[in-house]
């Protein structure tokens, strides 16, 4: 099979066979990094995002003055007045922008830096080693590598490769994890699960519920870790690292390097999430918007492609992944409902929600639309 992909603008639209080009890219098992390593100077047509080409830089005043809130968690276990203040900040961020950054969260900077280095080591090792775990089987594999989980569903391909590890409720055997980052993945997953419990307490209390409500509701049962690698892009204005989307779980804890590129949609304007060394980005996801009946919001975000790179991040999605782990049914929390606030969504399992999310791909439409009453 011919392994060369068509460059943007090199052929007539009528001669362009997108499905074939996707298949060629997929079967190479080399990912976006493999394309870059081959020396290409123009991105293949499958990556060209027509909306990105037409986009104009925003200069809206509201967007210019807004910054994602930074919340300091230091001392919240000991100081009740400080805890109430932090709960207020979490509530405000969760209701108004769906994103915040946390500092003094209890995970050492050495662990954060080690996790970024581990993802770099995985993606920059020999391509033949990575190919051994290349797969699109998200229904049974706990550890896999590929480029674009929604390669055949999404309208456009993103400039990104990913290592996926399902770490909870039942983690893979240690030998299933890539040797170059095995120890740090295990260490980081344990620490981020502990942080997840703290965040769920704050989110529960900010809803006026018992501190353990969301934990007991099952919101921290699962953990999916996606180690993203965004290579430098020769034509960054034509594509995206990750298309505009909302996340499918309850909430996400994101570790990003210092390169930047993450943007959040706020008042119809794209806002940069400025990297802070040692901070973690927390964003609320679709399932928490569903169970809070729109009290908390899951907002669109994206990652820009850049001429410099790689950009490296680790996104930890708090939700189950495998069908056998996703039998619980979730709907709007009854304590939050009333005659004036009736349920907006039908009940669903995580399995059905994630299945719908994966089948539609990152097409710019929230998966929540499918579950509205």
C-alpha positions as CSV (number, residue, x, y, z in Angstrom):
1,X,0.0,0.0,0.0
2,X,1.2,3.5,-0.8
3,X,2.1,5.1,2.6
4,X,2.3,8.7,1.4
5,X,-0.6,11.0,2.5
6,X,-2.0,13.8,0.4
7,X,-0.8,17.3,1.2
8,X,-3.2,20.2,1.6
9,X,-4.0,21.8,-1.7
10,X,-2.1,19.2,-3.8
11,X,-5.1,17.6,-5.5
12,X,-8.6,18.4,-6.7
13,X,-11.3,17.9,-4.1
14,X,-13.0,15.3,-6.4
15,X,-9.9,13.1,-6.3
16,X,-9.5,13.2,-2.5
17,X,-10.4,9.9,-0.8
18,X,-10.5,10.8,2.9
19,X,-11.3,7.3,4.1
20,X,-8.4,5.9,2.2
21,X,-6.1,8.5,3.5
22,X,-7.2,7.8,7.1
23,X,-6.6,4.1,6.6
24,X,-3.1,4.8,5.3
25,X,-2.3,6.9,8.3
26,X,-3.8,4.5,10.7
27,X,-2.1,1.4,9.3
28,X,1.3,3.1,9.5
29,X,0.9,3.0,13.3
30,X,3.5,5.8,13.4
31,X,1.1,8.6,14.5
32,X,1.6,12.3,13.9
33,X,5.2,12.1,15.2
34,X,5.9,9.6,12.5
35,X,4.8,12.1,9.9
36,X,7.0,14.8,11.3
37,X,9.9,12.4,11.6
38,X,9.5,11.6,7.9
39,X,10.4,15.3,7.1
40,X,7.1,16.6,5.8
41,X,6.8,20.4,5.4
42,X,3.1,20.6,4.7
43,X,0.4,18.9,6.7
44,X,-1.7,16.1,5.0
45,X,-5.2,17.1,4.0
46,X,-6.9,14.9,6.6
47,X,-5.6,17.4,9.2
48,X,-6.8,20.6,7.6
49,X,-9.5,22.3,9.7
50,X,-11.6,24.6,7.4
51,X,-13.0,26.4,10.5
52,X,-9.5,27.1,11.7
53,X,-8.5,28.5,8.3
54,X,-11.4,31.0,8.4
55,X,-11.0,31.9,12.1
56,X,-10.2,35.5,13.1
57,X,-8.3,36.4,16.2
58,X,-10.7,37.6,18.9
59,X,-10.2,41.0,20.6
60,X,-13.3,41.0,22.7
61,X,-12.9,43.1,25.9
62,X,-14.7,40.5,28.1
63,X,-12.3,37.8,26.9
64,X,-9.2,40.0,27.2
65,X,-9.9,40.7,30.9
66,X,-11.0,37.2,32.0
67,X,-8.6,34.6,33.5
68,X,-9.3,31.1,34.6
69,X,-9.5,31.2,38.4
70,X,-6.5,29.9,40.4
71,X,-7.6,28.2,43.7
72,X,-5.1,27.6,46.5
73,X,-5.9,24.4,48.4
74,X,-3.4,24.9,51.2
75,X,-4.8,24.5,54.7
76,X,-8.4,23.6,53.7
77,X,-8.3,20.4,55.9
78,X,-7.4,22.3,59.0
79,X,-8.9,25.8,58.7
80,X,-12.8,25.8,58.4
81,X,-13.1,29.4,57.4
82,X,-10.5,28.9,54.7
83,X,-12.3,25.8,53.5
84,X,-15.6,27.8,53.2
85,X,-13.8,30.4,51.2
86,X,-12.4,27.8,48.8
87,X,-15.8,26.1,48.5
88,X,-17.2,29.5,47.4
89,X,-14.5,29.8,44.8
90,X,-15.0,26.3,43.5
91,X,-18.8,26.9,43.3
92,X,-18.3,30.2,41.4
93,X,-15.9,28.6,38.9
94,X,-18.1,25.5,38.4
95,X,-21.2,27.5,37.7
96,X,-19.7,30.2,35.5
97,X,-16.7,28.9,33.5
98,X,-16.4,25.2,34.3
99,X,-12.6,25.5,34.7
100,X,-10.1,26.4,37.4
101,X,-6.5,25.7,38.3
102,X,-5.4,24.4,41.7
103,X,-2.1,25.0,43.5
104,X,-0.8,23.5,46.8
105,X,-2.8,20.4,45.8
106,X,-0.5,17.9,47.5
107,X,1.2,16.4,44.5
108,X,5.0,17.2,44.5
109,X,6.4,19.2,41.5
110,X,8.9,16.4,41.1
111,X,6.1,13.9,40.4
112,X,4.4,16.4,38.0
113,X,7.7,16.9,36.1
114,X,8.4,13.2,36.2
115,X,5.0,12.5,34.6
116,X,5.6,14.9,31.8
117,X,9.0,13.4,31.2
118,X,7.5,9.9,31.2
119,X,5.0,10.8,28.5
120,X,7.8,12.3,26.5
121,X,9.9,9.2,26.8
122,X,7.1,7.0,25.7
123,X,6.3,9.0,22.5
124,X,10.0,9.6,21.6
125,X,11.1,5.9,21.9
126,X,11.6,3.8,18.8
127,X,8.4,3.6,16.7
128,X,8.5,-0.2,16.5
129,X,8.3,-0.4,20.3
130,X,5.2,1.8,20.3
131,X,3.6,-0.1,17.5
132,X,3.4,-3.2,19.8
133,X,0.5,-1.5,21.8
134,X,-1.1,0.4,18.9
135,X,-4.8,-0.3,19.0
136,X,-8.3,1.2,18.7
137,X,-9.9,-1.4,21.1
138,X,-11.2,0.8,23.9
139,X,-13.7,-1.8,24.9
140,X,-11.3,-4.3,26.4
141,X,-7.7,-2.9,26.3
142,X,-6.4,-1.2,29.4
143,X,-3.2,0.2,27.8
144,X,-3.0,1.4,24.2
145,X,-1.4,4.0,22.0
146,X,-2.9,5.6,18.8
147,X,-3.5,8.9,17.2
148,X,-7.1,10.3,17.4
149,X,-9.5,8.0,19.3
150,X,-12.2,9.2,16.8
151,X,-10.1,9.0,13.7
152,X,-12.8,7.5,11.5
153,X,-15.7,9.4,13.1
154,X,-14.5,13.0,13.5
155,X,-14.8,15.5,10.6
156,X,-11.2,16.4,10.9
157,X,-8.0,14.8,12.2
158,X,-6.1,16.4,15.1
159,X,-2.4,16.9,15.3
160,X,-1.9,14.7,18.3
161,X,-0.8,11.2,19.5
162,X,-1.9,9.6,22.7
163,X,-1.0,6.9,25.2
164,X,-4.2,5.7,27.0
165,X,-4.0,3.9,30.4
166,X,-7.2,2.7,32.3
167,X,-6.0,2.9,35.9
168,X,-9.3,2.4,37.9
169,X,-11.4,0.7,39.1
170,X,-9.1,-2.2,38.2
171,X,-5.7,-1.2,37.0
172,X,-3.6,-3.1,34.4
173,X,-0.9,-5.5,35.6
174,X,2.3,-3.4,35.9
175,X,4.0,-5.3,33.1
176,X,1.2,-4.1,30.7
177,X,2.3,-0.5,31.2
178,X,5.1,0.8,29.0
179,X,8.5,0.2,30.7
180,X,9.7,3.7,30.0
181,X,7.0,5.3,32.1
182,X,5.6,2.5,34.2
183,X,6.7,3.6,37.6
184,X,5.7,7.3,37.2
185,X,2.2,6.3,35.8
186,X,1.5,4.2,38.8
187,X,2.8,6.9,41.2
188,X,1.0,9.7,39.5
189,X,-2.3,7.8,39.2
190,X,-2.3,7.0,42.9
191,X,-1.7,10.7,43.8
192,X,-4.2,12.1,41.3
193,X,-6.9,9.7,42.7
194,X,-6.2,11.1,46.2
195,X,-6.6,14.6,44.8
196,X,-9.8,13.6,43.1
197,X,-11.3,12.6,46.4
198,X,-10.5,16.1,47.8
199,X,-11.9,17.8,44.7
200,X,-15.1,15.8,44.9
201,X,-15.6,16.8,48.6
202,X,-15.3,20.5,47.6
203,X,-17.7,20.0,44.7
204,X,-20.2,18.2,46.9
205,X,-20.1,20.9,49.6
206,X,-20.3,23.6,46.9
207,X,-23.7,22.0,45.9
208,X,-24.8,22.1,49.5
209,X,-24.5,18.3,49.8
210,X,-22.7,16.0,52.3
211,X,-18.9,16.1,51.6
212,X,-18.9,12.5,50.5
213,X,-22.0,12.7,48.4
214,X,-20.3,12.7,44.9
215,X,-17.8,10.1,46.0
216,X,-20.6,7.8,47.2
217,X,-22.5,8.6,43.9
218,X,-19.6,6.9,42.1
219,X,-17.9,9.9,40.5
220,X,-14.4,8.8,41.5
221,X,-14.8,5.1,40.6
222,X,-12.9,5.2,37.4
223,X,-9.7,6.9,36.1
224,X,-8.6,7.0,32.5
225,X,-5.2,8.6,31.8
226,X,-4.5,10.1,28.4
227,X,-0.9,11.1,27.8
228,X,-1.0,13.5,24.9
229,X,2.0,14.4,22.6
230,X,1.5,17.3,20.2
231,X,4.5,17.5,17.8
232,X,5.6,20.7,16.3
233,X,3.4,21.5,13.3
234,X,4.7,22.9,10.0
235,X,1.4,24.7,9.3
236,X,-0.2,25.3,12.7
237,X,-2.8,27.8,11.4
238,X,-4.4,25.1,9.3
239,X,-5.1,22.6,12.0
240,X,-5.7,22.0,15.8
241,X,-4.0,19.8,18.4
242,X,-7.5,19.0,19.8
243,X,-10.7,20.2,18.2
244,X,-13.3,22.1,20.3
245,X,-15.0,19.6,22.6
246,X,-16.3,18.9,26.1
247,X,-15.1,16.0,28.2
248,X,-17.2,12.9,28.7
249,X,-16.6,12.1,32.4
250,X,-17.5,13.7,35.7
251,X,-14.4,15.9,35.8
252,X,-10.8,16.0,34.5
253,X,-7.5,16.8,36.1
254,X,-5.0,18.1,33.5
255,X,-1.3,18.3,33.9
256,X,0.3,20.4,31.1
257,X,3.8,21.4,30.3
258,X,4.8,25.1,29.9
259,X,4.3,25.4,26.1
260,X,0.7,26.5,26.3
261,X,-2.0,26.1,23.7
262,X,-5.0,25.1,25.8
263,X,-8.0,27.4,25.3
264,X,-11.4,27.6,26.9
265,X,-14.6,29.0,25.3
266,X,-15.9,31.8,27.6
267,X,-18.7,34.1,26.4
268,X,-18.1,32.9,22.9
269,X,-14.4,33.9,23.0
270,X,-11.4,31.6,23.2
271,X,-9.4,32.2,26.5
272,X,-5.8,31.0,27.0
273,X,-5.2,28.8,30.0
274,X,-1.8,30.1,31.0
275,X,0.5,27.2,32.2
276,X,1.6,27.6,35.8
277,X,4.5,25.3,36.8
278,X,3.2,23.1,39.7
279,X,-0.5,23.8,39.1
280,X,-3.1,21.4,37.8
281,X,-6.1,22.4,35.6
282,X,-9.5,21.1,36.7
283,X,-12.4,21.1,34.3
284,X,-15.9,19.8,34.9
285,X,-17.2,17.3,32.3
286,X,-20.5,16.3,30.8
287,X,-21.6,13.8,33.4
288,X,-21.3,16.3,36.2
289,X,-23.4,18.8,34.3
290,X,-26.0,16.0,33.8
291,X,-26.2,15.0,37.4
292,X,-26.2,18.6,38.7
293,X,-29.0,19.4,36.2
294,X,-27.0,22.2,34.6
295,X,-26.0,23.8,37.9
296,X,-22.3,23.1,37.1
297,X,-21.2,23.4,33.5
298,X,-19.0,21.4,31.1
299,X,-17.6,23.9,28.6
300,X,-15.9,23.6,25.3
301,X,-12.1,23.7,25.1
302,X,-9.5,23.0,22.5
303,X,-5.7,22.8,22.0
304,X,-3.9,24.9,19.3
305,X,-1.3,23.4,17.1
306,X,2.1,25.1,17.4
307,X,5.1,25.6,15.2
308,X,7.3,24.7,18.3
309,X,7.0,21.5,20.2
310,X,6.3,19.0,21.4
311,X,3.5,20.1,23.8
312,X,3.0,17.3,26.4
313,X,0.1,16.8,28.7
314,X,-1.6,14.2,30.9
315,X,-5.3,14.3,31.1
316,X,-6.9,12.3,33.9
317,X,-10.6,11.6,33.2
318,X,-12.6,10.6,36.3
319,X,-15.0,8.1,34.8
320,X,-15.1,4.3,34.0
321,X,-14.1,3.2,30.5
322,X,-14.6,-0.6,30.1
323,X,-18.2,-1.7,29.5
324,X,-18.1,-4.2,32.4
325,X,-17.2,-1.3,34.8
326,X,-20.0,1.0,33.7
327,X,-23.3,-0.5,34.9
328,X,-24.4,2.2,37.4
329,X,-27.2,4.5,36.3
330,X,-26.8,8.2,36.6
331,X,-29.4,11.0,36.4
332,X,-30.0,14.4,37.9
333,X,-29.4,14.3,41.7
334,X,-32.8,14.3,43.4
335,X,-31.7,16.6,46.2
336,X,-31.1,19.3,43.6
337,X,-34.5,19.0,41.9
338,X,-37.7,20.8,42.6
339,X,-40.9,21.9,40.9
340,X,-39.0,25.0,39.8
341,X,-36.0,22.9,38.7
342,X,-37.3,19.7,37.1
343,X,-34.9,17.2,35.5
344,X,-33.4,18.3,32.2
345,X,-31.8,14.9,31.3
346,X,-32.8,11.3,31.2
347,X,-30.9,8.7,33.2
348,X,-28.0,6.9,31.5
349,X,-25.1,4.6,32.3
350,X,-21.5,5.7,31.8
351,X,-21.2,2.9,29.3
352,X,-24.0,4.3,27.1
353,X,-22.8,7.9,27.5
354,X,-19.2,7.1,26.6
355,X,-20.4,4.9,23.7
356,X,-22.4,7.8,22.3
357,X,-19.4,10.2,22.9
358,X,-17.0,7.9,21.0
359,X,-19.4,7.2,18.1
360,X,-19.9,10.9,17.4
361,X,-16.2,11.9,17.8
362,X,-15.0,15.5,18.5
363,X,-17.5,17.1,16.1
364,X,-18.1,20.2,18.1
365,X,-21.5,19.1,19.5
366,X,-21.9,18.3,23.2
367,X,-22.8,14.7,23.9
368,X,-25.3,16.1,26.5
369,X,-27.7,17.1,23.7
370,X,-28.5,13.4,23.1
371,X,-29.6,12.9,26.7
372,X,-31.9,15.9,27.1
373,X,-35.5,15.3,28.0
